[in-house]
Amino acid sequence: MFVRTSSLRTPPMIWTSGLNEVSRLFDAAFTGTDGKANGQTGSLPKWVPATDIAEDESRIMLTLEVPGVKPDQVKIEVDKNRLTIKGEKEHRTVNEKGRVQSFERVYGSFQRSFTLPETVNTDAIEATVENGVLTVTLPKAEKAKPREITVRAS
């Protein structure tokens, strides 16, 4: 196939349209959107909260960004070794006299699932929300915590 360009600096149209498609696929995979305005994606979730995972000797901590989500709008479930966090950010409209020029914030439901290691004590999981950040603390079972063995002389 022959592709004609107007200058050496302008990439061929086939290349740029392919790049746009790759960009759209990455958006869909990592942000839950497909490049459409306001996160409207059809069957994909409208938004996926960014999550940090940290671990120390006694626990694993999940930290999710959930601005505008109230604690009663979050549901956390544990089924065997799967932790699922669901929630919803309600759409807030302006008053009747105001006019909206643009919507950039994303609203709607979200869901994140995590496979838990066997070392987590699922009976002691705790969750808190503060300043738009959800923190889920997953304590490790006693048998999973490192311990020191004393060496004795014989």
N, C-alpha and C positions, 0 to 999 in steps of 0.2 A: 504494500500500500504506500502511496506517495503522499506525504504531508507537506504542505506548503506553508511557509512562515513569511512574515513581512520583514523581519530583520533577525539577526543572530541573537539579539537580546530577548526577543519574544519567543517563549517556548511554544511548540506546536500545540494546537487545540486539543488533540487527542491526549497528549501528555498532561495538560492542565486539567482536563475533565477527569482523567484517571486519578490525578492527585486529589481533586475534590472528593471523589468517591472514597478514596483511602481515608481522608480526613473525616468524612461522615461516618465511616465504619469505626474509626477510633473513638469518635464522640459517642457513638451508640454503645460501644463496649465499656468505656471507662466512666462516662458521665450519665448514662441512662437516657441520653437524648440522641437524636439523629440529625442534628443541625437545623431542625425546624424552629421557628420562633416560639418562645415561651415554653420550651420543653415538651411540646405536643408531639408525642411519638407513636400514637396508635397503641400497640400491644406492649411496648416497653414501659417500664416505670418512668414517671415524670422526673424523679430525682433520686439520687443515691447519695446518702450522707458520706462525706469523707471520714475515714476511720484510721486511727492509729492503734497499734497493738504493741504493748510493752510487757515485759516479763521480768520478775525477780525471783528470789529463792522461794517466796511464800505465795505468790499470786501471779495471775495474768490480768492485765487491765486493757479493756477496749474503750477507746474514747471516740465518740462520734459527734460530728457537728450537726446539731439539729435546731438551728435558730427558728424561733417562732412556734416551736412544738411544746405544748404543755405536757407535764408528767402524765396526766390522765389520757393523753393521746398516744402513749407509747405502750406497746405490749411486748413482753419478753417471754419466750417459751423455750423450754429445754425438752427435747425428745431424744432419749438415748444419748448419743454423742453430738447432737446438732443443736446449736443455740440459734434461735431466730428472733430478730428484733424487727417489729413492725410499728409503723406510726403514720401520722398524717398531719400535714401542715395545712390549716384551713385557709382558703382564699379570702382575703380581706379586700373589700371594694371601698372606693372613696364614697363620701356622702353624695346625696342626690344632686347637689348643686355643683360638685366638682367634676372635672373632665380628666380622664386618664389619657396621657399622651403616649405612654409606652409601658409595657409590662416586661420587666427583665427578671424579676424574682420568680422562682419556681414554686408551685404549690402542688398539693396532692399527697398521695400515699407513697410510702417507701417500704422496702423490706430488704434486710441483710441477713444472711445466714452464715454461720461459722461452724466448722467441724472442730469439736473440742478434743483435746488429748485425754487419755484415760486418767491422767494425773489430776484432773479438776474435780473438786468436791462440789458436785452440782446442787447439793442441798444447802450450800452456804453462799450462793451467788447473791450479790447485792447490786443495786443500780440507783444512781442519783442524777438529777439534772440541775445544772447551775450555769447561768449566763449563756444558755443555748448550747451547752456541751453536756452530752449524756456520757456518764462514766459507768461502765459495767465491770465490777470486780469479781474475778473468778479465783477463789482461793484454791490452793493446791491441797490435795489430801496429804495427811501426815506422812504416809509412806513415800510420797513423791519428793518431799523436802530433803535436801542434802543434809547428811549428818556426818559428824567426825567419829572415826573409830580410834580409840586409844590403843596404842601398841604397848604391850607389857613385856617386860623381860621374862624369859623362862627360867 
